[in-house]
Amino acid sequence: MKLSEKYLRINLLVMLGIFLLSSIAFYWLVKFVLVRELDADLDGVAVRFKEYVSQHDSFPQPYSLDEVRLSYSRQTGIPAQTYSSVTLYSNREKKMHNFRQLSFNMPMKGVMYTVVVAKPLEGLHHVYRALLMVSICTVLVIIITIILINRLVLTRLWRPFYETINAIRNFKLGGTASILFPATNIEEFGFMNRSLKDATEKAEKDYLLLKEFTENASHELQTPLSIIRAKLDLLIQDDELSQRQSEITRSAYGAVKKLSRLNQSMLLLAKIENKQFRSIEDIQLKERLEEKLEQFHELWQSRGIRVESRIGEASIKANPELIDVLLNNLLSNASNHNIPCGSIDIVLNNNQLSICNAGRPEPLDAGRLYQRFYKVAQYSSRNGLGLSIVKQICDVSSITPSYSFEENKHFFTLNW
């Protein structure tokens, strides 16, 4: 839910509560005022009644009209000057109706009478309906106004925020273009933009330092690793070594070889991130893939892996070196993680390459598949960078990689 929508809901609920409470309070206030006015009118009728009695020494004839009702009877113990609300039959509306009446005692010729004067409370019903209609109309007007304000005013007010979010979303570490935040005269958004700019600049500097360190470290490690491998290679060929010494030397040689592969992979990742592969060519993938199949043929034959391929014409605009690494890593992945006497299916068409291989009878973790140093087996001899390199090459070559697991087979598909 957007912040503006949540604000709108809370605002509307508060408005509805305020209008409901205010309408109820206003209704009771008006009722109190009208009842007081009606009581004053009843007092006036009582005064005129007493004046008539003092002038004529007799009671006027009782009458029963909807506007004013007058009646009297011998005293029945009702206290003097009593106001009350009663329900009487209305001749005009032909139904029971609320009335306000005044009861007071009046002596006549030695006999105490109770005089009752009543008037209808019709005005309260009209006031109630009027208040209800006014409240409903006011609430509707307020709701429509708030919605329009939310759509027009708040959308404009929040536009710098969304522009800033889009700028952050499109920001990439190591990119050539610096991030640009929209200009705004809103203090909070300006503070946010300044804070984000400082954070991105610091992240960019740290990232560049890290990339430079990784690249330099990889370059510096390459030479001593090559020397160690050469020395160990000579040592292995020495006939004077005992079997125990030969095994130790071969183990050290394997560890150095693995370290050298790791160093080369890290160096390649650093070069890709540094955008050092800038040349773009129109590459015929059919020719490249057929060359790779020929190179891997002996390996697959020695492992008893059955290979089926359907290679059609396809081309892509990318860096030739990166495409070569991409194909090598995908085919090596299909070979290294296959099963004895397994299978590999390769399909190439106009804008898609699919490589399917037999392997573990369970799917890989798609969320971690392209993470660096991700390994299915904890103690695998692989460095876990092959698919990470594939993902980096796909990102810089506008290729979309995908993975799926069907019928105990692993599918790696590239779309461009």
C-alpha distance (Angstrom), angle and dihedral (degrees) to the residues before:
residue distance angle dihedral
M1 . . .
K2 3.80 . .
L3 3.79 119.9 .
S4 3.83 91.1 -120.4
E5 3.81 91.6 53.2
K6 3.79 92.3 48.5
Y7 3.81 89.9 48.0
L8 3.82 89.3 49.4
R9 3.82 92.7 51.6
I10 3.79 93.4 48.2
N11 3.81 90.9 45.7
L12 3.80 92.5 50.3
L13 3.80 92.8 47.5
V14 3.81 90.8 50.3
M15 3.81 91.0 47.4
L16 3.80 92.0 49.7
G17 3.80 90.8 49.4
I18 3.80 92.3 48.4
F19 3.79 93.4 48.0
L20 3.79 92.2 46.3
L21 3.81 93.0 51.0
S22 3.80 93.5 41.6
S23 3.83 91.8 49.2
I24 3.80 91.3 51.2
A25 3.81 91.8 46.7
F26 3.81 91.8 46.0
Y27 3.79 91.4 49.2
W28 3.80 92.9 53.5
L29 3.80 91.2 44.6
V30 3.81 92.1 52.1
K31 3.79 90.2 45.0
F32 3.80 90.3 53.0
V33 3.80 91.9 49.0
L34 3.82 93.7 47.1
V35 3.79 92.3 47.1
R36 3.81 89.7 51.0
E37 3.81 90.2 50.0
L38 3.79 90.6 47.3
D39 3.79 91.0 49.9
A40 3.80 88.5 52.1
D41 3.81 90.0 52.7
L42 3.81 89.7 50.3
D43 3.80 89.0 51.3
G44 3.80 88.3 53.6
V45 3.81 91.3 51.7
A46 3.83 89.3 48.9
V47 3.82 90.9 51.6
R48 3.80 91.8 50.4
F49 3.82 89.3 47.4
K50 3.80 91.3 53.5
E51 3.82 91.3 47.1
Y52 3.79 90.0 52.3
V53 3.83 91.0 50.6
S54 3.82 92.3 48.4
Q55 3.81 91.3 50.2
H56 3.80 99.5 42.4
D57 3.81 101.7 24.4
S58 3.77 89.0 -133.8
F59 3.79 140.2 80.7
P60 3.79 120.4 -98.7
Q61 3.75 116.8 -115.6
P62 3.84 112.6 -81.9
Y63 3.81 114.1 -110.4
S64 3.77 135.6 -175.6
L65 3.78 117.1 -150.8
D66 3.82 127.7 152.5
E67 3.80 90.9 -116.7
V68 3.81 98.9 48.3
R69 3.78 129.4 3.4
L70 3.82 122.1 -163.8
S71 3.79 126.6 -171.6
Y72 3.80 138.4 150.7
S73 3.76 138.4 -170.5
R74 3.76 140.4 166.9
Q75 3.79 113.6 -64.0
T76 3.79 114.5 -82.2
G77 3.78 99.9 -177.8
I78 3.82 98.4 -82.9
P79 3.82 110.4 148.9
A80 3.76 117.7 -113.1
Q81 3.79 120.9 -90.9
T82 3.82 100.3 11.6
Y83 3.83 123.9 169.9
S84 3.78 119.9 -158.7
S85 3.79 142.7 157.6
V86 3.80 115.8 -122.8
T87 3.79 138.9 171.0
L88 3.80 116.1 -118.1
Y89 3.77 135.6 167.6
S90 3.79 113.8 -92.1
N91 3.78 114.0 -142.9
R92 3.77 92.1 -161.9
E93 3.82 98.2 49.2
K94 3.83 93.8 32.7
K95 3.81 93.0 -133.3
M96 3.76 142.6 78.8
H97 3.79 113.8 -69.3
N98 3.81 139.6 -177.8
F99 3.80 115.9 -99.9
R100 3.79 134.9 -177.8
Q101 3.78 114.4 -139.2
L102 3.79 138.4 -173.5
S103 3.80 120.5 -150.9
F104 3.79 122.0 -167.1
N105 3.81 138.1 158.7
M106 3.79 121.7 -109.2
P107 3.88 126.0 -179.8
M108 3.75 118.1 -138.6
K109 3.81 122.1 -179.3
G110 3.76 93.8 -24.4
V111 3.80 94.5 -45.8
M112 3.82 123.0 106.6
Y113 3.80 113.8 -133.9
T114 3.77 131.6 -170.2
V115 3.81 111.3 -134.0
V116 3.80 118.8 -158.8
V117 3.84 123.1 -163.5
A118 3.84 118.0 -176.5
K119 3.81 135.4 -177.7
P120 3.84 128.1 -176.8
L121 3.80 122.8 -105.1
E122 3.81 94.9 -139.9
G123 3.78 93.6 132.4
L124 3.81 92.8 67.7
H125 3.80 92.6 60.1
H126 3.77 91.9 51.3
V127 3.79 91.3 45.9
Y128 3.83 90.1 49.7
R129 3.80 92.3 51.5
A130 3.78 91.2 45.4
L131 3.81 92.1 49.5
L132 3.80 90.9 47.8
M133 3.80 93.2 50.6
V134 3.82 92.8 44.4
S135 3.81 91.2 49.0
I136 3.81 93.4 48.4
C137 3.80 92.8 47.0
T138 3.81 91.4 46.2
V139 3.81 92.4 49.5
L140 3.80 91.4 49.1
V141 3.80 91.6 48.9
I142 3.82 91.0 48.4
I143 3.82 92.1 48.1
I144 3.81 92.9 49.4
T145 3.81 90.8 45.7
I146 3.81 93.0 49.6
I147 3.80 91.7 47.9
L148 3.81 91.0 50.8
I149 3.80 90.8 47.2
N150 3.78 90.2 49.0
R151 3.81 92.0 49.4
L152 3.78 96.6 44.9
V153 3.79 111.8 21.9
L154 3.81 101.1 31.4
T155 3.81 91.8 43.8
R156 3.79 89.6 56.3
L157 3.79 92.7 43.4
W158 3.82 92.1 52.3
R159 3.82 95.0 43.6
P160 3.86 93.9 95.2
F161 3.80 89.2 52.5
Y162 3.81 93.6 54.5
E163 3.81 91.1 43.9
T164 3.80 88.8 53.8
I165 3.82 90.9 49.0
N166 3.82 90.5 50.9
A167 3.80 90.4 49.6
I168 3.82 90.5 51.8
R169 3.81 91.0 45.7
N170 3.81 92.0 53.8
F171 3.79 93.5 43.8
K172 3.78 115.6 109.8
L173 3.76 127.1 -174.0
G174 3.76 111.0 -114.7
G175 3.80 93.5 22.2
T176 3.77 119.7 144.9
A177 3.82 95.9 -130.9
S178 3.78 119.1 72.1
I179 3.77 117.9 -129.8
L180 3.81 116.1 -97.1
F181 3.80 121.6 -156.8
P182 3.83 121.7 -157.9
A183 3.78 118.9 -103.0
T184 3.81 113.9 -110.3
N185 3.79 137.8 171.6
I186 3.80 92.8 -150.6
E187 3.79 108.1 107.4
E188 3.82 96.9 -145.9
F189 3.81 93.7 50.1
G190 3.79 90.7 45.4
F191 3.81 90.3 52.9
M192 3.81 89.9 48.7
N193 3.82 91.7 50.3
R194 3.80 92.7 49.4
S195 3.80 91.9 48.4
L196 3.81 92.3 48.2
K197 3.78 91.8 47.2
D198 3.80 91.6 53.0
A199 3.81 90.8 46.8
T200 3.82 94.4 48.8
E201 3.80 92.5 46.3
K202 3.80 90.7 51.4
A203 3.82 91.0 46.3
E204 3.80 90.2 49.6
K205 3.80 92.2 51.3
D206 3.81 92.5 47.3
Y207 3.78 90.5 47.2
L208 3.79 93.1 50.9
L209 3.79 91.1 48.3
L210 3.79 90.6 49.6
K211 3.80 92.7 48.7
E212 3.77 91.3 47.7
F213 3.79 91.0 49.3
T214 3.83 92.2 48.3
E215 3.78 93.1 48.8
N216 3.78 94.3 45.4
A217 3.79 92.5 45.3
S218 3.80 91.1 50.1
H219 3.79 91.6 49.7
E220 3.78 92.5 47.5
L221 3.80 92.9 47.9
Q222 3.78 94.5 49.3
T223 3.81 96.1 70.9
P224 3.84 98.8 48.6
L225 3.80 90.2 43.5
S226 3.79 90.7 53.7
I227 3.82 90.1 49.5
I228 3.81 92.0 48.9
R229 3.79 91.5 49.3
A230 3.80 91.4 49.5
K231 3.83 92.3 48.6
L232 3.79 92.2 47.6
D233 3.77 90.4 47.7
L234 3.81 90.1 55.3
L235 3.79 90.9 44.9
I236 3.81 92.2 52.5
Q237 3.81 90.2 54.2
D238 3.81 91.6 54.4
D239 3.83 108.8 112.6
E240 3.80 92.9 -156.2
L241 3.84 92.9 69.1
S242 3.78 117.0 107.4
Q243 3.78 120.2 -127.1
R244 3.82 91.1 -103.9
Q245 3.80 92.0 50.1
S246 3.80 90.7 46.4
E247 3.80 91.5 53.3
I248 3.81 92.0 49.2
T249 3.80 90.8 48.3
R250 3.80 92.8 49.0
S251 3.79 90.4 49.4
A252 3.82 90.7 51.1
Y253 3.81 89.7 46.5
G254 3.83 90.6 52.8
A255 3.81 91.6 49.5
V256 3.81 92.0 49.6
K257 3.79 90.3 47.0
K258 3.81 90.2 52.5
L259 3.80 90.4 47.4
S260 3.80 89.6 50.4
R261 3.81 91.5 52.4
L262 3.79 90.1 48.6
N263 3.79 90.6 50.2
Q264 3.80 91.9 49.6
S265 3.81 91.1 49.2
M266 3.81 92.4 49.6
L267 3.78 90.4 47.9
L268 3.81 90.4 50.7
L269 3.80 91.6 50.3
A270 3.79 90.4 49.6
K271 3.81 90.9 51.0
I272 3.80 91.8 49.4
E273 3.79 91.9 49.3
N274 3.79 90.1 47.2
K275 3.82 88.5 53.6
Q276 3.79 92.5 -125.3
F277 3.82 91.6 148.4
R278 3.78 97.1 75.6
S279 3.80 103.2 146.2
I280 3.81 113.1 101.1
E281 3.79 123.0 -164.3
D282 3.78 138.2 172.2
I283 3.82 100.9 -104.6
Q284 3.81 124.4 -162.2
L285 3.78 101.6 -139.3
K286 3.81 94.6 -167.8
E287 3.81 92.2 65.6
R288 3.79 93.6 43.0
L289 3.79 93.4 48.6
E290 3.80 93.4 47.6
E291 3.82 89.2 53.1
K292 3.79 90.2 51.9
L293 3.80 92.1 49.3
E294 3.77 89.6 54.1
Q295 3.81 91.5 48.9
F296 3.82 92.8 50.5
H297 3.80 94.5 41.7
E298 3.81 96.6 94.8
L299 3.81 92.6 46.0
W300 3.80 92.5 51.9
Q301 3.79 91.5 44.7
S302 3.79 92.4 52.3
R303 3.81 90.7 51.6
G304 3.81 94.7 44.0
I305 3.80 92.6 -118.7
R306 3.80 114.2 160.2
V307 3.80 113.6 -139.0
E308 3.78 126.2 -161.4
S309 3.78 120.9 -178.5
R310 3.79 136.6 -177.1
I311 3.76 105.9 -172.5
G312 3.77 120.6 -178.6
E313 3.77 132.8 175.2
A314 3.79 112.9 -69.5
S315 3.77 137.1 155.1
I316 3.78 136.9 -171.3
K317 3.80 136.0 -174.3
A318 3.78 107.4 -126.0
N319 3.77 144.3 108.9
P320 3.85 110.5 -61.5
E321 3.82 94.4 -142.3
L322 3.79 92.7 51.3
I323 3.80 93.0 47.5
D324 3.80 89.1 51.0
V325 3.83 90.4 52.2
L326 3.79 90.1 45.1
L327 3.81 93.7 55.0
N328 3.81 92.0 43.3
N329 3.81 92.6 52.8
L330 3.80 95.1 45.9
L331 3.81 93.5 48.5
S332 3.81 92.0 43.1
N333 3.80 89.8 49.9
A334 3.82 90.6 51.2
S335 3.82 90.0 49.1
N336 3.80 100.8 42.5
H337 3.81 95.1 46.5
N338 3.79 95.8 43.2
I339 3.78 126.5 107.0
P340 3.82 126.8 -114.3
C341 3.81 109.0 -75.4
G342 3.78 88.9 3.0
S343 3.78 130.5 148.3
I344 3.79 141.8 -111.0
D345 3.82 123.5 -161.3
I346 3.81 119.0 -165.4
V347 3.81 123.3 -170.8
L348 3.80 123.7 -179.9
N349 3.78 124.4 -179.9
N350 3.77 137.2 155.5
N351 3.82 99.4 -58.0
Q352 3.79 106.0 -1.2
L353 3.79 138.9 70.8
S354 3.79 120.0 -168.0
I355 3.81 124.7 -173.4
C356 3.79 117.1 -174.6
N357 3.79 124.8 -176.1
A358 3.77 137.8 174.7
G359 3.80 114.6 -115.9
R360 3.79 143.7 122.1
P361 3.83 111.0 9.5
E362 3.79 91.6 -122.8
P363 3.81 134.2 65.3
L364 3.78 122.8 -99.0
D365 3.79 122.0 -115.4
A366 3.81 100.7 -89.2
G367 3.81 91.3 -165.8
R368 3.84 92.9 58.8
L369 3.79 99.6 27.6
Y370 3.80 96.0 106.7
Q371 3.79 97.1 35.8
R372 3.77 117.5 117.7
F373 3.81 116.1 -97.8
Y374 3.80 91.8 9.2
K375 3.81 109.3 154.3
V376 3.77 129.8 -179.9
A377 3.81 90.8 -151.2
Q378 3.78 115.4 45.1
Y379 3.80 95.6 -141.0
S380 3.80 97.5 40.0
S381 3.80 116.7 144.6
R382 3.82 90.2 -133.7
N383 3.80 120.0 98.3
G384 3.82 95.0 -133.0
L385 3.80 95.2 -125.8
G386 3.81 101.3 104.3
L387 3.80 98.5 90.6
S388 3.81 91.1 36.5
I389 3.81 88.0 59.5
V390 3.81 89.2 47.1
K391 3.81 90.0 54.2
Q392 3.81 92.8 48.3
I393 3.80 91.5 50.1
C394 3.81 90.7 48.1
D395 3.80 91.0 51.4
V396 3.80 94.6 53.2
S397 3.83 92.8 40.8
S398 3.84 98.0 50.0
I399 3.80 91.7 -114.2
T400 3.81 122.8 143.5
P401 3.83 113.6 -143.7
S402 3.81 122.7 -160.5
Y403 3.79 136.6 179.0
S404 3.81 131.7 -153.4
F405 3.79 138.4 167.5
E406 3.80 120.4 -142.2
E407 3.81 132.2 161.2
N408 3.82 92.4 -7.2
K409 3.80 91.5 -54.5
H410 3.79 130.2 115.5
F411 3.82 116.9 -133.8
F412 3.81 122.6 -160.7
T413 3.80 111.9 -174.0
L414 3.81 130.2 -174.8
N415 3.80 121.5 -161.6
W416 3.79 126.4 -174.0
